[in-house]
């Protein structure tokens, strides 16, 4: 597999996992589990940074800051719909 194919495969895998990640985040928010919410958005931020997805990284960073500040009601607003 050449580099462009590998990169495309990694991005495709990341995109395929997003619905599951957002579902887990929804469950953590519904349970008001601040620690889990913070961990989930931190993981999303890191993965987005590794892929060079700067807009998503910035949104996840804002969501992480909201979770860290125990403002769980604003976490979803920081992330893409």
Helices and strands as residue ranges (DSSP letters): H 3-30, H 34-51, H 54-68, G 72-74, H 75-78
